[in-house]
Structures are given as C-alpha cells and as structure tokens.
C-alpha cells in the first residue's frame, strides 16, 4: 500500500514538472531583452503613448482592433510588419535574429 502511494506521488510530481517545463518551452520571447531591442525602434515609435512620432505610438498595440495597415494586431501580423516594414518603416527581417524578434514581440505585448 505504501509503495503504491509513493509511486502515485512520484508520478504526479513528474507530470506537474513536465507540464511546467513544457509551458516554459512554449513561451516565446523575453520581454526584458525585447525592451533592449526596442531601443532602436524608439527613434520612430513611442512605447509609452499612442501618439505618433515618425511611426505610430505602440502603447496598447495588442489590445487595438487593428494596426495602421488595417490588420489585426496578432503575433504573426506584428512579426510580419517587423520583417517586411512598409510605409516608411525599414524591413528588419535580415537586421534582427529570430530570437530578437521574439523578444521584441514579447516586449510589445507588455505595452
């Protein structure tokens, strides 16, 4: 009886640990690192307001109904805008690594 309880507890601990680690792997980007990446964006974009600089202010970007290009602000659409640029914004597809773009998107979600 004691052995079955011990095995059940060990199984439960392993399951919870596995789910926790899986959740960490699925999380993309580090917002703190993304804040550093954003410094090169801050020349043209405000992070703390919606007011336009050269480009639109990005505060609350992911809670908006749509971006300036008319698309919904999903991770994929924001990433596409970062990669492709347009309307005066340079393309960052080759300038930033995938990890830097993940970090940047994670940061933009905090605004």
C-alpha positions in Angstrom: 0.0 0.0 0.0 2.8 2.4 0.9 4.7 1.7 -2.3 1.6 2.4 -4.5 1.2 5.8 -2.7 4.8 6.6 -3.2 4.7 5.7 -6.8 1.5 7.7 -7.3 3.1 10.8 -5.7 6.2 10.4 -7.8 4.1 10.1 -10.9 2.1 13.2 -10.0 5.3 15.2 -9.3 6.8 14.1 -12.6 3.6 15.0 -14.5 3.5 18.5 -12.9 7.2 19.1 -13.6 6.8 18.0 -17.2 3.9 20.3 -17.7 5.8 23.2 -16.2 8.8 22.7 -18.4 6.6 22.3 -21.5 4.9 25.6 -20.7 8.3 27.3 -20.4 9.4 25.9 -23.8 6.2 27.2 -25.5 6.7 30.7 -24.2 8.4 32.7 -26.9 10.5 35.7 -26.2 11.9 37.6 -23.2 10.2 41.0 -22.7 13.2 42.4 -20.8 15.5 41.6 -23.7 12.9 42.9 -26.1 12.9 46.2 -24.3 16.6 46.5 -25.2 15.9 45.6 -28.8 13.1 48.2 -28.8 15.7 51.0 -28.2 16.4 51.0 -32.0 12.6 51.3 -32.6 12.2 54.1 -30.1 13.7 56.6 -32.6 10.4 56.3 -34.6 7.9 54.8 -32.1 6.7 55.8 -28.7 6.4 52.9 -26.2 4.5 54.9 -23.5 1.8 56.6 -25.6 -0.3 56.2 -28.7 1.0 59.5 -30.1 2.7 59.3 -33.4 6.4 60.1 -33.6 7.7 59.2 -37.1 5.7 55.9 -36.8 2.7 55.2 -34.6 2.9 55.0 -30.9 2.8 51.4 -29.7 1.2 51.6 -26.3 -1.6 49.1 -26.1 -0.7 47.7 -29.6 -2.1 44.2 -28.9 -5.3 45.5 -27.4 -6.2 47.5 -30.5 -8.8 46.5 -33.0 -6.4 47.0 -35.9 -3.0 48.3 -36.8 -2.3 51.2 -39.2 -2.2 48.7 -42.1 -5.7 47.5 -41.3 -4.6 44.1 -40.0 -5.5 42.8 -36.6 -2.5 43.0 -34.2 -1.7 39.3 -33.8 1.8 38.0 -33.1 2.0 36.8 -36.8 0.9 40.2 -38.2 3.2 42.2 -35.9 6.1 39.9 -36.8 5.3 40.4 -40.5 5.4 44.1 -40.1 8.7 43.9 -38.3 10.1 41.6 -41.0 8.7 43.5 -44.1 8.4 47.1 -42.9 6.5 49.4 -45.2 5.0 52.9 -45.2 8.4 54.4 -44.3 9.4 51.6 -41.8 12.5 49.6 -42.8 12.4 45.9 -43.0 14.1 44.2 -40.1 13.9 40.6 -41.5 17.7 40.5 -42.0 18.6 43.0 -39.3 17.2 41.1 -36.3 17.6 37.5 -35.4 14.5 35.3 -34.8 15.2 35.4 -31.1 15.5 39.2 -31.0 12.1 39.4 -32.9 10.5 37.0 -30.4 11.9 39.2 -27.6 10.6 42.3 -29.3 7.1 40.9 -29.7 7.1 39.8 -26.1 8.0 43.3 -25.1 5.4 44.9 -27.3 2.8 42.7 -25.6 3.6 44.5 -22.3 2.9 48.0 -23.6 
